[in-house]
Amino acid sequence: MSFTDEEAAYLRENPMGRLATVAPDGSPDVVPVAVEFDGAYLWVGGGSAVTRTRKFRNVAAGGEKVALVVDDTVSFAPFTARGIRIYGAAEQPFERVGMVGPGVYMRIAPTVSWSWNMAGEPVGETWYATRRAHHGRHGRPRRRERTDQSSTMPTTAPGSPPAWAARAPPGRHTPERPRVRL
């Protein structure tokens, strides 16, 4: 499997996440969900009424590409966050007994994932390094893993505009040039 032992344990110990799907008209939808990880697939679902939810309707209409985030905040002082973002392919529903009981569940096969701070360390001078993994069929590795060590949190002096404002092209909305709604 492409998830490390630490990532797999994290997914099993943190059963809440947010699932994003796309409607046929291109509208995004993101909802909190209970997530179950079986070592290869992620399962989302519940009772029989779950098939009438937007997330299941979006997948049934052909929107099989989904995104899932499972994360938590260990501490606010000092700030400590960790999590896993997963892109995957959702399959049509299965009847099974899952973590919330018997019902209908969609199975998500991960295709790529990014994890950060599985050790639960406080943030320091730089932002957390990200581990990226490509998953093949049934969670087996497809490509080599890559760890991004260059992730840094932009810092600015107190009272100065945020770093993103300096990168805004001329004429775009910035703190100095707010958007005006008519």
N, C-alpha and C positions, 0 to 999 in steps of 0.2 A: 504494500500500500504506500501511497505517496505521503500520507500524513505521518509525521513522526509519532513516536509513542506518546510524547508530551502533548502534541496537538490532539491525538485521538482521545487521550484521557480528558483533556479540556472540553472537547465536544460532548463526551459522555457525562461530564459533571455539570455542564451548563446547558440545560435543556430549553432555554428561551432564546429566540432570535427574531430577526426581521427578514421577511421574504419579499422580494421584489419580482413582479411579473409585468408583462406588457400586454395590453388589450389589443384586439385586432385593429383598432383605429390608431394605435401607437401610444395611447395614454398609459403612463406608468401607474403602478399600484404597489404600495408597500404596506405590509401588515405585520403585527407581532404574531408569532406562531410558537407552538411547542415543537421542538426538534428532537428527533431520536437518531442516533448514529449507531449503525450496526457493524462498523469496521470497514465497510465498503461504500454503503449508500447512506443518504440522509432521508429520513421519512418525516412528512408533514401531513397532518390530517386529524381525524377524529370521528365523531358520529356520522350517521348517514346524511344529515343535513349539510355537511361540509361541501358536498358536490355542488351546492347552489351558491357557494361563495364566489366572489370575483376571482380569487386566485385560481380556483379550480376551473372556472369558466374560461379564464384566459389561457390556461394550459390546454384545455379541451378544444379551444378554437385554433390551436396550432402554435401558441406562444410557448414553445418548450424551453426557450432560454430563460433561466432565472438567476437571480443573485440572492445570496443569503449571508447575513452577518450575525455572528454569535460573538458577543463581547461583554465585558463587565468592567466596572471601575472598582479597583481594589481599595483605593484610598484617594481622598481629595487633598490631604495634607500629610505627606507630600503627594503630588498628583501621580497616580499609578493606574494605568489602563492596560488592558490586554484584549486580544481578540483574534478572530479568524474571519476573513471575507472569502466567500466561495462563489464561483460561477459554475453553473452546471446545466444539465439537461434534465427536465422533468418528464416523467413518463405518465401515461394515463393511470387513473387510480386503481388500486388493488384493495380488496377486502382483506383485512388482517386484524390481529389483536396487537395494538401498539401501546405506547406509553400512556395514552389517555383512554385506553380501553378498546373494545372491539369497534370497528368502523371502517371507513374508507380513508386510505392514505395515498398520497403521491410519493413516488420514489424519485429521488434526485441523485443522478450520477455526477459527481464532481468532475469538472474539466480543468479548472485552474484554481489555486487558492493562494491567499496571502495571509500570513500570520505575523503577529508582533507581540513581543514581551510575554511569552509563555511562562517565563520565570517569575513574573510579577514584580519587577524591579521599578523603583521610582524613576521618573524621567530625569535626565541630567542636562548637560550642555547641548546635547544633540537629541533629536527625536529617536524613537525606537527603531532599530534596524528591522527590516521586513524580510521574511522568508517567503519566497515564491516557489510554488511547486506546480508542475503540470501533471495532471492525472490522466491516465489512459482509461481504457475500458475497465469497468468494475474497480476503479480506484487504484489500478496498477500504474506505476510511473511510465510516462511517455517520453519525457525529456529530462535532461539534467535539472537539478534544482539550482536556484540562484538566490543568494542573499544580498540584499541591497544595503550596503553599509553607508551609503552616502546620504541617507535621509536626515535632514537637519531641520530643525524648527526655526523659521525666520524670526529674527529678533529686531526690535526697533526701540529707539529711545522713547521714554515716556513723553507723551504729548505729540509725537510725530505720527504721520499717517502710517497705516499698516503697510507691510511690504508689497501686498498685492496692488495697492493703489499706485505705487511707483511704476508698476508694469502695465497699467491700463493705457490703451492707446488714446491719442488725443481725441477729444470729442466724446469719449465714453463717460459713463457715470462714475464718479469718484467722490470721496467725502467732500472735496472742494467744489465739485460740480454735481450736486445731487440730482436724481431723476425727478422730474416734475410730472405729476399725473394730472391730466385735465378732466 
